[in-house]
Amino acid sequence: MGSPAQVEAVIAMLTAAHPDQPASNWDILRQVMDDGFEGH
């Protein structure tokens, strides 16, 4: 796991690499990561 800033950096890279993907995909990833952070 990474810090929230690292997660956002990865999402930014994924968004740039896959501009055809809907923003909802990245929102799901954010939620999963947030849930993981809360669990620790």
N, CA, C and O atoms as a GROMACS GRO file, in nm:
protein
  160
    1MET      N    1   0.083  -0.117   0.000
    1MET     CA    2   0.000   0.000   0.000
    1MET      C    3   0.088   0.124   0.000
    1MET      O    4   0.204   0.120   0.041
    2GLY      N    5   0.031   0.231  -0.046
    2GLY     CA    6   0.101   0.358  -0.047
    2GLY      C    7   0.021   0.462   0.027
    2GLY      O    8  -0.090   0.437   0.074
    3SER      N    9   0.078   0.577   0.036
    3SER     CA   10   0.008   0.689   0.098
    3SER      C   11  -0.101   0.738   0.004
    3SER      O   12  -0.099   0.706  -0.115
    4PRO      N   13  -0.196   0.816   0.055
    4PRO     CA   14  -0.299   0.871  -0.035
    4PRO      C   15  -0.239   0.951  -0.150
    4PRO      O   16  -0.291   0.946  -0.262
    5ALA      N   17  -0.132   1.023  -0.126
    5ALA     CA   18  -0.068   1.098  -0.234
    5ALA      C   19  -0.010   1.005  -0.340
    5ALA      O   20  -0.017   1.035  -0.460
    6GLN      N   21   0.046   0.893  -0.297
    6GLN     CA   22   0.100   0.796  -0.392
    6GLN      C   23  -0.012   0.733  -0.474
    6GLN      O   24   0.002   0.712  -0.594
    7VAL      N   25  -0.123   0.703  -0.408
    7VAL     CA   26  -0.238   0.646  -0.479
    7VAL      C   27  -0.285   0.743  -0.587
    7VAL      O   28  -0.312   0.702  -0.700
    8GLU      N   29  -0.295   0.871  -0.554
    8GLU     CA   30  -0.338   0.971  -0.651
    8GLU      C   31  -0.238   0.983  -0.766
    8GLU      O   32  -0.278   1.004  -0.880
    9ALA      N   33  -0.110   0.971  -0.736
    9ALA     CA   34  -0.009   0.977  -0.842
    9ALA      C   35  -0.024   0.859  -0.938
    9ALA      O   36  -0.014   0.876  -1.059
   10VAL      N   37  -0.049   0.742  -0.884
   10VAL     CA   38  -0.069   0.624  -0.969
   10VAL      C   39  -0.196   0.640  -1.051
   10VAL      O   40  -0.197   0.607  -1.170
   11ILE      N   41  -0.302   0.689  -0.990
   11ILE     CA   42  -0.427   0.710  -1.064
   11ILE      C   43  -0.406   0.812  -1.176
   11ILE      O   44  -0.460   0.795  -1.286
   12ALA      N   45  -0.328   0.915  -1.151
   12ALA     CA   46  -0.299   1.014  -1.255
   12ALA      C   47  -0.225   0.949  -1.372
   12ALA      O   48  -0.254   0.978  -1.488
   13MET      N   49  -0.129   0.861  -1.341
   13MET     CA   50  -0.057   0.791  -1.447
   13MET      C   51  -0.149   0.697  -1.524
   13MET      O   52  -0.143   0.689  -1.647
   14LEU      N   53  -0.236   0.626  -1.452
   14LEU     CA   54  -0.329   0.536  -1.518
   14LEU      C   55  -0.426   0.612  -1.606
   14LEU      O   56  -0.459   0.568  -1.716
   15THR      N   57  -0.472   0.727  -1.559
   15THR     CA   58  -0.564   0.810  -1.637
   15THR      C   59  -0.497   0.856  -1.766
   15THR      O   60  -0.559   0.855  -1.872
   16ALA      N   61  -0.370   0.896  -1.756
   16ALA     CA   62  -0.297   0.940  -1.875
   16ALA      C   63  -0.274   0.824  -1.972
   16ALA      O   64  -0.280   0.842  -2.093
   17ALA      N   65  -0.248   0.707  -1.917
   17ALA     CA   66  -0.219   0.590  -2.002
   17ALA      C   67  -0.345   0.530  -2.064
   17ALA      O   68  -0.339   0.467  -2.169
   18HIS      N   69  -0.459   0.551  -1.997
   18HIS     CA   70  -0.585   0.492  -2.042
   18HIS      C   71  -0.696   0.597  -2.044
   18HIS      O   72  -0.791   0.588  -1.966
   19PRO      N   73  -0.683   0.697  -2.132
   19PRO     CA   74  -0.781   0.807  -2.132
   19PRO      C   75  -0.921   0.764  -2.172
   19PRO      O   76  -1.017   0.837  -2.150
   20ASP      N   77  -0.934   0.645  -2.231
   20ASP     CA   78  -1.065   0.596  -2.273
   20ASP      C   79  -1.145   0.535  -2.159
   20ASP      O   80  -1.263   0.505  -2.176
   21GLN      N   81  -1.084   0.518  -2.044
   21GLN     CA   82  -1.153   0.458  -1.930
   21GLN      C   83  -1.236   0.563  -1.858
   21GLN      O   84  -1.193   0.677  -1.843
   22PRO      N   85  -1.355   0.526  -1.812
   22PRO     CA   86  -1.439   0.622  -1.741
   22PRO      C   87  -1.380   0.657  -1.604
   22PRO      O   88  -1.313   0.575  -1.541
   23ALA      N   89  -1.406   0.778  -1.560
   23ALA     CA   90  -1.357   0.824  -1.430
   23ALA      C   91  -1.407   0.736  -1.317
   23ALA      O   92  -1.343   0.726  -1.212
   24SER      N   93  -1.520   0.671  -1.336
   24SER     CA   94  -1.575   0.585  -1.231
   24SER      C   95  -1.480   0.471  -1.197
   24SER      O   96  -1.478   0.424  -1.083
   25ASN      N   97  -1.401   0.424  -1.295
   25ASN     CA   98  -1.302   0.320  -1.265
   25ASN      C   99  -1.203   0.367  -1.160
   25ASN      O  100  -1.168   0.293  -1.068
   26TRP      N  101  -1.158   0.490  -1.174
   26TRP     CA  102  -1.059   0.543  -1.082
   26TRP      C  103  -1.124   0.572  -0.945
   26TRP      O  104  -1.058   0.559  -0.842
   27ASP      N  105  -1.251   0.609  -0.947
   27ASP     CA  106  -1.323   0.631  -0.820
   27ASP      C  107  -1.334   0.499  -0.742
   27ASP      O  108  -1.321   0.497  -0.620
   28ILE      N  109  -1.358   0.390  -0.815
   28ILE     CA  110  -1.364   0.258  -0.750
   28ILE      C  111  -1.229   0.224  -0.688
   28ILE      O  112  -1.222   0.176  -0.575
   29LEU      N  113  -1.122   0.249  -0.762
   29LEU     CA  114  -0.988   0.221  -0.710
   29LEU      C  115  -0.960   0.305  -0.586
   29LEU      O  116  -0.906   0.255  -0.488
   30ARG      N  117  -0.998   0.432  -0.591
   30ARG     CA  118  -0.980   0.519  -0.473
   30ARG      C  119  -1.053   0.462  -0.353
   30ARG      O  120  -0.999   0.458  -0.243
   31GLN      N  121  -1.178   0.418  -0.374
   31GLN     CA  122  -1.259   0.365  -0.263
   31GLN      C  123  -1.196   0.240  -0.205
   31GLN      O  124  -1.190   0.225  -0.083
   32VAL      N  125  -1.148   0.151  -0.290
   32VAL     CA  126  -1.084   0.028  -0.242
   32VAL      C  127  -0.960   0.063  -0.160
   32VAL      O  128  -0.937   0.005  -0.054
   33MET      N  129  -0.881   0.157  -0.209
   33MET     CA  130  -0.761   0.197  -0.137
   33MET      C  131  -0.797   0.264  -0.005
   33MET      O  132  -0.733   0.238   0.096
   34ASP      N  133  -0.899   0.350  -0.006
   34ASP     CA  134  -0.943   0.415   0.119
   34ASP      C  135  -0.989   0.312   0.220
   34ASP      O  136  -0.958   0.322   0.339
   35ASP      N  137  -1.063   0.213   0.174
   35ASP     CA  138  -1.110   0.107   0.264
   35ASP      C  139  -0.992   0.033   0.324
   35ASP      O  140  -0.995  -0.004   0.442
   36GLY      N  141  -0.889   0.011   0.245
   36GLY     CA  142  -0.769  -0.056   0.293
   36GLY      C  143  -0.697   0.027   0.396
   36GLY      O  144  -0.647  -0.026   0.495
   37PHE      N  145  -0.690   0.159   0.375
   37PHE     CA  146  -0.624   0.246   0.471
   37PHE      C  147  -0.699   0.249   0.604
   37PHE      O  148  -0.638   0.250   0.711
   38GLU      N  149  -0.832   0.250   0.596
   38GLU     CA  150  -0.913   0.255   0.718
   38GLU      C  151  -0.900   0.126   0.799
   38GLU      O  152  -0.913   0.128   0.922
   39GLY      N  153  -0.873   0.016   0.731
   39GLY     CA  154  -0.861  -0.112   0.797
   39GLY      C  155  -0.731  -0.128   0.875
   39GLY      O  156  -0.717  -0.220   0.955
   40HIS      N  157  -0.636  -0.038   0.851
   40HIS     CA  158  -0.506  -0.051   0.917
   40HIS      C  159  -0.486   0.053   1.021
   40HIS      O  160  -0.381   0.056   1.086
   0.00000   0.00000   0.00000
